[in-house]
């Protein structure tokens, strides 16, 4: 009996770069045509552009003073250092906010003044400038506050601090509202009046630019002291952390910052970062990748806030003692395991509720007892599985409750929240991810307003998100030589994804669930004499639909798995379907039947 046909979850579209361009790039760069085609798909049309992409250089970094208010901000920080004023870094509990906090603590300490630190605990404080945060600033007698990865929307709190004689410098990258806070300086590349060439800096990236501008002044004649220059170089590890974890585009300046930061990551002078790498299995000899940040380091840091213990992560990233840092990293590691168990429980609780959501409609669900720290993480997982935006709200900490929404496709969740603004106690975020506060009694009206915005988007002909396939290869061609060549395109991430390839008519040799809860899929694929291990995260359900001997087409990211000195080609499965006579025709974006 033949197994039932499998349909692809997404349309497949094969990209077809200009053949003459591909041949020319392959010849000029001495690389395989497949790799040259991938470069062409990324908009690279000549050798100079290819060299800039393949060899990220600090020469491509932009002058920090191109950011609006940067000169004013850097001069105020320099003045505070010279006068030995009390400086406080006002951070945020996610990876970007904590990385920015650690970066400025390290740089300012090197310049002679270790700042105080305050990071709101999202479990009971909320986000950005809170009542408790303002009170702490005033109690500590801080004369200068530098916010990192937050502050753009804190109009009232910053007005209060400025009125109390405390200068506030906001460094942030979140979308500004119509009314800006009356800060001493507001450094945000997304300001309408800011013409900085890279509006896609992370919060840590903006903090790094401030550090560079301050170091520029500290050294005199535009040259930073050697010690500060060394710290700035090491601080790029924090920039890589924040940029990757906040899913910023890894092109242009961000690509340079992350490429340089990855080199510094496992050799950091920070006891906290070294300890975090240690519990994550990344020793000094490890060659760090963006995936190490996304799947090893960032989840451990974020686990602290998700489990109501952001104080542990704050203490780790600012630690100066090796033994204390090691203990804190071990605590974070345990918190992450606890987070994984809590996430599985929440997903199980959601399953029957999601089954009642009509197909093609966003899931907008609320509960009195859900862990608010897990809402964004779980909403992201659900939106990826369903391909539809997801909104989760919890009133576990009182009314109004806290909510998180995650996008799918090109739907703009921040714009959707703007549509719902009269019903919300507050909101913030960007196109793909946002958070908000909502009174329980407004939940039904909020759901109706959000769906109204979604239906308008759908009626306008919401674009179908096709998988852009960059080439077809037989399994036998996925060898270590080819995959080492693919690694030249790193760092991979947003706007520079790992290449997506297709292999047609491959045989399923083994299909089984993997992971502690069986939520992931492991396949052993065969094609002639070639064999390939493939893994699909979050798709353990497919193990029940695949049988040995079945022939399928697979779309995947090729990888070179390194373990104990061995290299093994592998595939991260993205989609599959019952085998056809070949892959989708060039330009064919039709979904499988």
MOMO-V24062 format. One record per residue. RES is the residue in one small letter. PHI is phi in whole degrees, 0 to 359 (999 if undefined). OMEGA is omega in degrees with one decimal (none if undefined). Layout:
RES;PHI;OMEGA
RES;PHI;OMEGA
//
This chain:
x;999;-178.9
x;284;177.3
x;292;178.5
x;297;-178.8
x;295;178.9
x;256;177.7
x;262;175.7
x;292;178.8
x;281;-178.0
x;224;168.3
x;295;177.4
x;249;179.1
x;226;179.2
x;268;178.3
x;285;-177.1
x;230;178.0
x;294;-179.6
x;300;-175.4
x;298;179.7
x;295;177.6
x;297;-179.3
x;298;-179.4
x;296;-179.7
x;293;178.4
x;298;-179.8
x;299;-179.3
x;289;-176.6
x;292;-175.5
x;262;179.8
x;64;-178.0
x;231;179.7
x;295;179.4
x;305;179.2
x;300;-179.8
x;292;177.2
x;298;177.1
x;295;178.1
x;295;175.8
x;298;179.3
x;298;177.9
x;295;178.3
x;266;175.0
x;83;-179.2
x;268;-172.4
x;239;179.2
x;210;-174.8
x;295;-178.7
x;298;179.0
x;295;178.6
x;294;179.1
x;297;179.1
x;296;-179.3
x;284;-174.7
x;281;-178.8
x;231;-176.5
x;304;-174.7
x;239;177.1
x;297;177.0
x;296;-179.6
x;273;178.8
x;285;-178.4
x;270;179.2
x;294;-179.4
x;303;-176.8
x;287;173.7
x;286;177.3
x;279;179.1
x;304;178.0
x;71;-176.2
x;294;-178.8
x;299;-180.0
x;297;-179.8
x;296;-176.8
x;295;178.3
x;294;179.7
x;291;178.0
x;294;178.8
x;298;178.1
x;297;-179.5
x;296;178.1
x;295;-178.5
x;293;-177.9
x;269;-179.6
x;57;178.4
x;285;175.5
x;282;-179.5
x;249;178.1
x;233;174.4
x;267;-179.1
x;256;-170.4
x;260;177.0
x;225;-168.5
x;272;177.8
x;272;-174.2
x;298;-179.4
x;296;-179.4
x;294;179.8
x;288;177.3
x;295;178.0
x;295;177.3
x;300;-179.5
x;300;-177.9
x;299;-177.7
x;290;175.5
x;299;-178.8
x;296;-175.6
x;291;-178.9
x;294;176.6
x;297;178.2
x;295;179.6
x;276;171.1
x;109;-179.0
x;218;177.6
x;283;-176.1
x;280;167.4
x;285;-179.2
x;225;169.8
x;225;175.8
x;233;-180.0
x;300;173.2
x;273;-174.0
x;297;-178.3
x;294;-179.8
x;220;179.8
x;266;-171.3
x;94;-172.1
x;249;173.6
x;64;-174.1
x;287;-177.7
x;249;178.6
x;300;179.4
x;294;179.4
x;295;178.2
x;298;178.8
x;299;-179.9
x;296;179.4
x;302;-178.0
x;291;179.2
x;296;-177.1
x;278;179.0
x;69;179.3
x;294;177.3
x;260;179.0
x;222;176.0
x;244;175.4
x;243;176.8
x;275;176.6
x;231;178.1
x;62;176.7
x;190;174.3
x;115;-175.9
x;298;-178.0
x;260;-174.0
x;271;-173.2
x;296;-173.9
x;292;-177.6
x;296;-179.6
x;290;176.0
x;298;178.6
x;296;-179.0
x;294;179.0
x;299;177.8
x;293;178.8
x;269;177.5
x;87;177.9
x;257;177.2
x;280;180.0
x;242;171.9
x;254;178.3
x;265;167.4
x;243;-170.1
x;201;176.4
x;221;179.3
x;279;-176.1
x;298;178.3
x;286;171.8
x;274;-177.7
x;296;-179.3
x;258;179.6
x;266;179.2
x;291;-179.6
x;279;-177.6
x;286;173.8
x;301;175.8
x;209;177.9
x;236;-178.3
x;258;-177.2
x;211;-177.0
x;295;179.8
x;266;173.4
x;300;-178.9
x;298;-177.9
x;268;178.4
x;260;-176.2
x;247;177.5
x;299;-173.7
x;296;-177.2
x;239;179.0
x;284;-174.3
x;259;174.2
x;296;170.6
x;284;174.4
x;300;177.7
x;292;177.1
x;298;178.0
x;294;177.4
x;299;178.1
x;297;179.0
x;297;175.8
x;296;178.9
x;300;178.6
x;297;-179.2
x;294;178.0
x;291;178.5
x;298;177.9
x;302;179.8
x;284;-176.2
x;296;-175.6
x;276;-176.7
x;76;179.3
x;54;173.6
x;76;-178.2
x;239;-179.1
x;284;174.0
x;303;-176.4
x;303;-178.3
x;297;-179.6
x;290;177.5
x;300;178.0
x;294;179.0
x;295;178.9
x;298;176.9
x;298;177.8
x;291;-178.9
x;293;177.3
x;298;174.5
x;299;177.1
x;294;178.3
x;297;177.1
x;299;179.2
x;302;-176.6
x;293;-176.9
x;292;-179.5
x;288;-177.2
x;295;179.3
x;270;173.9
x;56;175.7
x;275;-177.9
x;298;-179.3
x;263;175.8
x;227;176.9
x;58;-176.9
x;299;-179.7
x;298;178.9
x;297;178.4
x;295;-178.3
x;301;-177.6
x;286;179.8
x;301;178.9
x;291;-179.3
x;293;178.6
x;297;178.8
x;294;-176.8
x;274;-167.1
x;301;-175.2
x;276;177.1
x;244;-175.0
x;297;173.7
x;279;-179.2
x;284;176.7
x;302;-179.4
x;294;-179.2
x;290;176.6
x;297;-179.6
x;294;178.6
x;296;176.6
x;298;-178.4
x;298;-179.1
x;287;179.3
x;264;178.5
x;76;-177.8
x;240;-179.7
x;283;-177.7
x;303;-179.1
x;274;-176.2
x;285;175.5
x;267;-170.9
x;288;176.4
x;233;176.3
x;297;179.7
x;291;173.7
x;298;178.1
x;294;-173.9
x;294;-170.1
x;247;179.8
x;240;-172.9
x;280;-175.9
x;300;179.9
x;300;179.9
x;291;178.1
x;295;-177.8
x;294;-179.4
x;301;-177.8
x;299;-179.9
x;292;-178.4
x;296;-179.1
x;258;175.8
x;76;-177.5
x;233;179.9
x;298;178.7
x;300;-179.8
x;294;-179.5
x;293;178.2
x;298;-180.0
x;297;-179.2
x;293;-173.3
x;290;178.4
x;252;-176.9
x;295;176.3
x;243;-178.5
x;252;-175.3
x;298;-177.1
x;294;177.4
x;297;179.7
x;298;179.3
x;297;178.4
x;295;-179.9
x;294;178.6
x;296;177.2
x;296;177.3
x;295;177.2
x;299;-179.7
x;299;177.8
x;292;177.5
x;301;179.3
x;292;176.1
x;295;176.3
x;296;178.5
x;299;180.0
x;298;178.8
x;293;179.3
x;294;178.3
x;295;178.3
x;297;179.2
x;294;179.3
x;293;177.8
x;298;178.8
x;295;178.7
x;292;-178.9
x;285;-170.2
x;310;-179.1
x;293;179.1
x;290;178.2
x;295;179.9
x;297;-179.0
x;270;179.9
x;281;-179.8
x;303;177.7
x;303;177.1
x;79;-178.4
x;245;177.2
x;302;173.2
x;276;179.6
x;233;-168.8
x;231;178.9
x;222;-178.9
x;201;-179.4
x;282;-168.6
x;242;-178.8
x;294;176.6
x;293;-176.6
x;297;-179.7
x;291;-178.2
x;258;-171.9
x;299;-178.3
x;296;-179.5
x;298;-177.7
x;288;176.8
x;300;177.2
x;296;179.4
x;296;-178.7
x;294;-179.2
x;295;177.5
x;290;-179.0
x;290;-175.7
x;270;-176.2
x;71;-176.4
x;224;178.0
x;304;-178.0
x;229;179.6
x;232;178.6
x;235;-178.4
x;229;176.1
x;224;175.6
x;250;-177.4
x;298;-178.1
x;251;176.3
x;114;-177.9
x;241;9.5
x;287;178.8
x;272;179.6
x;250;-178.6
x;228;175.5
x;226;174.7
x;227;179.2
x;232;-174.8
x;275;169.5
x;214;-177.2
x;64;-177.3
x;256;-179.4
x;295;-174.2
x;260;-174.8
x;290;178.3
x;294;176.8
x;295;177.7
x;297;178.4
x;292;175.1
x;299;177.1
x;297;-177.9
x;264;-169.1
x;308;-179.1
x;299;-177.8
x;265;-172.6
x;257;174.4
x;277;178.8
x;166;177.6
x;199;177.5
x;190;179.8
x;139;-178.6
x;212;-172.0
x;304;-170.4
x;262;-176.8
x;210;-179.4
x;206;176.5
x;233;-177.0
x;201;173.2
x;243;-173.5
x;216;174.4
x;289;-177.2
x;304;-176.8
x;290;178.9
x;262;-173.2
x;299;-177.8
x;296;179.3
x;294;177.4
x;297;179.6
x;301;-179.3
x;296;-179.0
x;292;179.4
x;296;178.8
x;295;176.7
x;299;178.1
x;294;178.1
x;298;-177.7
x;294;175.4
x;295;176.7
x;296;-179.5
x;293;-179.2
x;294;179.3
x;282;178.6
x;87;-178.1
x;304;-176.9
x;296;176.5
x;279;-177.4
x;278;178.6
x;271;171.9
x;278;-179.1
x;273;-175.7
x;271;-173.2
x;261;176.9
x;163;176.3
x;246;178.6
x;224;167.4
x;287;-176.7
x;300;-176.7
x;296;-178.9
x;279;-179.6
x;275;-178.6
x;255;-175.8
x;296;179.8
x;297;179.9
x;295;-176.3
x;288;173.0
x;295;177.2
x;294;178.2
x;299;-178.5
x;295;175.0
x;297;-177.9
x;277;178.4
x;294;5.6
x;281;179.1
x;268;178.4
x;166;-179.1
x;304;179.3
x;72;171.1
x;215;-175.4
x;288;172.5
x;304;-176.6
x;308;-179.8
x;251;-176.4
x;241;176.7
x;233;169.9
x;234;-173.1
x;258;173.0
x;55;175.2
x;260;-175.8
x;259;174.3
x;280;176.7
x;270;179.9
x;217;173.3
x;224;-178.8
x;208;175.0
x;285;175.7
x;218;-176.9
x;95;-177.3
x;302;-179.2
x;253;178.3
x;68;-175.2
x;275;-178.7
x;249;-177.0
x;244;172.3
x;240;177.2
x;239;165.0
x;249;-176.1
x;254;-179.9
x;227;174.8
x;205;-173.0
x;64;179.8
x;274;-174.9
x;277;175.0
x;229;-178.6
x;211;172.7
x;275;178.4
x;230;-179.5
x;232;175.1
x;237;-177.6
x;283;179.2
x;75;-178.3
x;237;177.5
x;301;180.0
x;299;-178.8
x;291;179.4
x;299;-179.2
x;277;-177.5
x;252;-177.4
x;254;-179.6
x;231;177.3
x;305;-179.4
x;93;179.9
x;289;-179.6
x;255;-176.3
x;223;166.6
x;258;-176.9
x;231;172.7
x;248;-170.0
x;201;169.6
x;264;177.8
x;284;-178.7
x;220;173.6
x;246;-178.1
x;276;179.2
x;250;-178.6
x;209;177.4
x;52;175.8
x;82;-179.8
x;253;176.9
x;244;-176.7
x;221;175.2
x;299;177.3
x;218;178.2
x;227;169.7
x;263;-173.0
x;291;179.2
x;250;-179.6
x;200;176.6
x;206;176.8
x;202;173.7
x;301;-173.6
x;299;171.3
x;251;179.4
x;287;178.9
x;187;179.0
x;287;179.6
x;301;-180.0
x;294;-180.0
x;308;178.5
x;81;-177.7
x;281;-179.3
x;253;-178.3
x;283;178.1
x;283;177.0
x;294;178.3
x;295;none
//
